């Protein structure tokens, strides 16, 4: 695998709906970094499984990942609660993780040349995908706050779902993400904890920016 030299790498891990994606996008824009929401890759696979159950297989996944473009991950259909639950199940499959792993590594260490580096967020980025990242963050918030955020997000997409259903789903996903045997969600010792429960998006962004600028400008 080709690795670009002298690039800035930022790794972010978080449970569902903690605000990591929003922060990662803002940070990526600030420092001209290539952004990849790794969770969307699993959501894409989950979406394909639900849409094409008879065709679904490891070879089918392999072909789809090979032709996958980052713009494909912006499909709003990937945001459904059903897809999210299925993605959490799929992410436990070792063979699937291996296929996604190589896709993630390529963008982490060899971002397009017009970017100064990469910023990835997911569940195992800080210790499994980019263990040598210059900056590592663990973004979290209490489960009720996260459920409310996801509920509002889904309502904007005109999804018919209750807050209670979303809360139940978030709790189920947390249990799956934290307790799976392969690459579980966890905070590493060298990751900076950012709790977004009582902070605005702007306040969280400035907090992370201060940490990055403090090291970059030394």
Secondary structure, DSSP 4 states (H G I P E B T S, - for coil): ----SS-EEEEEEE-TTSSHHHHHHHHHHHHTEEEEEHHHHHHHHHHHHHH-TTT-SHHHHHHHHHT--GGGGG-GGGGSHHHHHHHHHHTT-HHHHHHHHHHHHHHHHS--TTSSEEEEEESSIIIII-TT-SEEEEEE--HHHHHHHHHHHHHHTT----HHHHHHHHHHHHHHHHH-SSS-----TTSEEEE-TT--HHHHHHHHHHHHHHHHT-
